[in-house]
Amino acid sequence: MAATTLTLYHNDMSSSSQKVRLCLAEKGLEWISRPVSLVRGEHQEDWYRALNKRAVVPTLVHDGKAIQESTVINEYLDSLSALRPLMPETPFGRAQVRLWTKQVDDSIHDGCIAVLAYAIAFREAQLNDVQGALRRLDRIPDVWKRERRRDILERGLDSIHVRMALYRLQQLFGDLDDALAAGSWILGEQFTLADAAMLPYIVRLDNLGLLKMADGRHRVMAWFKRARQRQSYVEAIAAWEDQSMLKLMRSKGEQLWPYIQDIILSTPS
């Protein structure tokens, strides 16, 4: 495959973009970078919506054809080359990977990014320009996501969505800890698309100072340490970090941790 045929429209700190860059790095595929600024709203502009109607990143363009949704993109990339496979050989193993990536798509992505990262780190700045924030809200194509964001904008950490996200993530840590009893990675001894899918969200929780939630989950923390030692982590995540955003997330998370901890302790398990 020619090195110039893969073009990725992505954002530096986007978790979904990190997930696809991890896959590209693990597979050793060459690609052309087309950064999309979420801060400047480039994902809402007509040129990008022509590639991605949902106005989300990333989008992969291969030989002139656009592929959307990071989970779909990663399976597509893995299918392009038999080298360094990121899916198990057996049908059952592949089904297990998809059960993990489905968790990310169904609830983990929104819980970490659309709910917690927004409520903790980014909501406050939007309150300085509420009318502008409302105009941006109205441009979100997905009505469910739009109205959830509206509720968090209005209520902050008191939103029911925050409580539900924290509860869901505690479930996730338990599930991960159980799975990792069988090996170094989520499905045993092979690093798969399940690990690539999950890693950016644990990274984001770490950015927000919320990995205290995983205290006592020693297998999860050991998995996280191993993942950060891979070259793909360096290429796909560390190399793209925005230090000012990291500082903002960490400081806000630490500032709000006592309140977040109270929410966790008051939520029935």
MARVEX-659629 format. One line per 3 residues: their letters; for each residue x, y, z of C-alpha. Coordinates in nm, 3 decimals. Layout:
N
a> X:Y:Z ~ ...
This chain:
269
maa> 0.000:0.000:0.000 ~ 0.138:0.340:-0.096 ~ 0.238:0.553:0.200
ttl> 0.033:0.850:0.082 ~ -0.306:0.678:0.059 ~ -0.407:0.715:0.426
tly> -0.509:1.061:0.548 ~ -0.633:1.111:0.903 ~ -0.837:1.416:1.004
hnd> -0.783:1.423:1.378 ~ -0.731:1.635:1.688 ~ -0.426:1.628:1.913
mss> -0.602:1.559:2.246 ~ -0.917:1.388:2.119 ~ -0.947:1.043:2.278
ssq> -1.102:0.896:1.964 ~ -0.814:1.039:1.761 ~ -0.565:0.891:2.009
kvr> -0.732:0.554:1.962 ~ -0.684:0.559:1.585 ~ -0.329:0.691:1.608
lcl> -0.252:0.400:1.845 ~ -0.374:0.156:1.582 ~ -0.172:0.326:1.307
aek> 0.140:0.312:1.524 ~ 0.087:-0.050:1.628 ~ 0.038:-0.151:1.263
gle> 0.334:0.052:1.144 ~ 0.122:0.226:0.879 ~ 0.228:0.554:0.722
wis> -0.031:0.830:0.713 ~ -0.085:1.197:0.634 ~ -0.189:1.418:0.926
rpv> -0.470:1.671:0.885 ~ -0.526:1.836:1.226 ~ -0.877:1.961:1.305
slv> -0.909:2.228:1.575 ~ -1.204:2.162:1.804 ~ -1.139:2.487:1.992
rge> -1.183:2.688:1.674 ~ -1.483:2.479:1.574 ~ -1.330:2.346:1.253
hqe> -1.520:2.020:1.299 ~ -1.844:2.219:1.256 ~ -1.738:2.385:0.932
dwy> -1.894:2.282:0.602 ~ -1.572:2.138:0.457 ~ -1.539:1.894:0.745
ral> -1.910:1.809:0.759 ~ -1.876:1.703:0.396 ~ -1.642:1.431:0.527
nkr> -1.824:1.358:0.852 ~ -2.193:1.447:0.889 ~ -2.181:1.397:1.266
avv> -1.909:1.663:1.291 ~ -1.683:1.449:1.510 ~ -1.319:1.347:1.483
ptl> -1.146:1.146:1.356 ~ -1.218:1.072:0.992 ~ -0.993:0.850:0.781
vhd> -0.972:0.903:0.407 ~ -0.832:0.612:0.209 ~ -0.805:0.638:-0.168
gka> -1.059:0.920:-0.167 ~ -1.316:0.736:0.047 ~ -1.404:0.862:0.395
iqe> -1.441:0.620:0.688 ~ -1.594:0.754:1.011 ~ -1.610:0.634:1.373
stv> -1.288:0.537:1.547 ~ -1.390:0.177:1.624 ~ -1.483:0.119:1.260
ine> -1.165:0.294:1.144 ~ -0.947:0.072:1.364 ~ -1.099:-0.250:1.235
yld> -1.059:-0.115:0.883 ~ -0.692:-0.033:0.943 ~ -0.625:-0.374:1.096
sls> -0.776:-0.538:0.787 ~ -0.544:-0.348:0.552 ~ -0.238:-0.546:0.658
alr> -0.185:-0.891:0.804 ~ 0.129:-0.767:0.977 ~ 0.108:-0.697:1.351
plm> -0.255:-0.817:1.384 ~ -0.467:-0.644:1.648 ~ -0.754:-0.891:1.634
pet> -0.735:-1.249:1.766 ~ -0.732:-1.534:1.517 ~ -1.043:-1.707:1.651
pfg> -1.402:-1.592:1.592 ~ -1.461:-1.606:1.968 ~ -1.158:-1.386:2.034
raq> -1.273:-1.131:1.778 ~ -1.618:-1.130:1.937 ~ -1.458:-1.056:2.275
vrl> -1.268:-0.761:2.131 ~ -1.593:-0.622:1.990 ~ -1.766:-0.656:2.326
wtk> -1.496:-0.433:2.477 ~ -1.499:-0.178:2.196 ~ -1.880:-0.173:2.215
qvd> -1.852:-0.068:2.580 ~ -1.639:0.227:2.473 ~ -1.887:0.331:2.206
dsi> -2.197:0.275:2.419 ~ -2.095:0.456:2.738 ~ -1.726:0.491:2.823
hdg> -1.646:0.757:2.562 ~ -1.939:0.976:2.659 ~ -1.886:0.920:3.031
cia> -1.519:1.022:3.021 ~ -1.525:1.293:2.757 ~ -1.869:1.441:2.698
vla> -1.963:1.427:3.067 ~ -1.667:1.429:3.307 ~ -1.400:1.615:3.108
yai> -1.655:1.877:3.006 ~ -1.810:1.918:3.352 ~ -1.475:1.930:3.534
afr> -1.240:2.115:3.301 ~ -1.415:2.292:3.015 ~ -1.761:2.399:3.132
eaq> -1.635:2.692:3.340 ~ -1.483:2.871:3.040 ~ -1.811:2.840:2.849
lnd> -2.000:3.002:3.135 ~ -1.806:3.320:3.055 ~ -1.992:3.330:2.721
vqg> -2.321:3.152:2.778 ~ -2.483:3.280:2.458 ~ -2.187:3.160:2.255
alr> -2.199:2.825:2.432 ~ -2.571:2.792:2.354 ~ -2.509:2.872:1.988
rld> -2.246:2.597:1.975 ~ -2.486:2.361:2.149 ~ -2.746:2.419:1.880
rip> -2.497:2.303:1.617 ~ -2.451:1.956:1.772 ~ -2.634:1.725:1.528
dvw> -2.717:1.452:1.782 ~ -3.017:1.568:1.988 ~ -2.934:1.334:2.279
kre> -2.580:1.466:2.308 ~ -2.699:1.822:2.265 ~ -2.949:1.807:2.549
rrr> -2.711:1.619:2.779 ~ -2.451:1.891:2.720 ~ -2.715:2.155:2.794
dil> -2.796:1.989:3.126 ~ -2.428:1.973:3.226 ~ -2.375:2.335:3.117
erg> -2.660:2.439:3.348 ~ -2.597:2.207:3.644 ~ -2.225:2.122:3.635
lds> -2.128:1.839:3.870 ~ -2.483:1.831:4.004 ~ -2.604:1.689:3.671
ihv> -2.740:1.336:3.694 ~ -2.518:1.254:3.396 ~ -2.208:1.311:3.612
rma> -2.332:1.070:3.876 ~ -2.415:0.807:3.612 ~ -2.073:0.846:3.444
lyr> -1.887:0.797:3.773 ~ -2.096:0.489:3.852 ~ -2.033:0.343:3.506
lqq> -1.658:0.396:3.532 ~ -1.643:0.218:3.865 ~ -1.809:-0.078:3.694
lfg> -1.549:-0.057:3.418 ~ -1.256:-0.070:3.659 ~ -1.400:-0.386:3.813
dld> -1.450:-0.548:3.472 ~ -1.098:-0.456:3.360 ~ -0.943:-0.587:3.680
dal> -1.123:-0.920:3.636 ~ -1.020:-0.951:3.270 ~ -0.657:-0.874:3.342
aag> -0.632:-1.167:3.581 ~ -0.581:-1.383:3.269 ~ -0.282:-1.200:3.120
swi> -0.091:-0.882:3.049 ~ -0.360:-0.740:2.819 ~ -0.738:-0.735:2.820
lge> -0.766:-1.057:2.618 ~ -0.457:-1.231:2.751 ~ -0.108:-1.197:2.609
qft> -0.196:-1.022:2.281 ~ -0.231:-0.643:2.265 ~ -0.552:-0.599:2.067
lad> -0.795:-0.334:1.950 ~ -0.962:-0.374:2.291 ~ -0.651:-0.233:2.461
aam> -0.614:0.040:2.199 ~ -0.980:0.136:2.246 ~ -0.968:0.152:2.624
lpy> -0.630:0.316:2.679 ~ -0.720:0.677:2.575 ~ -1.003:0.689:2.828
ivr> -0.786:0.574:3.115 ~ -0.537:0.838:2.998 ~ -0.811:1.102:3.013
ldn> -0.913:0.999:3.363 ~ -0.548:1.025:3.462 ~ -0.530:1.371:3.302
lgl> -0.828:1.473:3.516 ~ -0.674:1.332:3.833 ~ -0.952:1.073:3.859
lkm> -0.748:0.753:3.864 ~ -0.792:0.765:4.241 ~ -1.116:0.589:4.151
adg> -0.907:0.282:4.061 ~ -0.730:0.261:4.397 ~ -0.692:-0.105:4.485
rhr> -0.728:-0.218:4.123 ~ -0.364:-0.324:4.098 ~ -0.401:-0.516:3.772
vma> -0.557:-0.213:3.602 ~ -0.276:0.014:3.714 ~ -0.011:-0.239:3.604
wfk> -0.183:-0.263:3.261 ~ -0.180:0.115:3.234 ~ 0.190:0.125:3.315
rar> 0.270:-0.141:3.053 ~ 0.063:0.039:2.789 ~ 0.245:0.368:2.848
qrq> 0.576:0.191:2.792 ~ 0.482:0.087:2.438 ~ 0.627:0.284:2.148
syv> 0.277:0.329:2.011 ~ 0.183:0.528:2.324 ~ 0.476:0.762:2.267
eai> 0.388:0.814:1.899 ~ 0.010:0.830:1.930 ~ -0.051:1.005:2.262
aaw> 0.257:1.154:2.429 ~ 0.383:1.319:2.109 ~ 0.054:1.505:2.063
edq> -0.004:1.627:2.418 ~ -0.113:1.987:2.469 ~ 0.061:2.085:2.792
sml> -0.168:2.381:2.864 ~ -0.473:2.156:2.835 ~ -0.311:1.892:3.054
klm> -0.238:2.154:3.319 ~ -0.598:2.279:3.307 ~ -0.749:1.931:3.339
rsk> -0.519:1.828:3.621 ~ -0.570:2.146:3.825 ~ -0.950:2.139:3.787
geq> -0.966:1.770:3.870 ~ -0.761:1.810:4.185 ~ -0.964:2.114:4.289
lwp> -1.295:1.931:4.248 ~ -1.188:1.585:4.368 ~ -1.339:1.619:4.719
yiq> -1.679:1.700:4.566 ~ -1.645:1.419:4.311 ~ -1.547:1.175:4.585
dii> -1.861:1.268:4.779 ~ -2.071:1.193:4.470 ~ -1.901:0.853:4.432
lst> -1.949:0.765:4.800 ~ -2.316:0.868:4.793 ~ -2.397:0.666:4.478
ps> -2.529:0.314:4.549 ~ -2.304:0.042:4.404
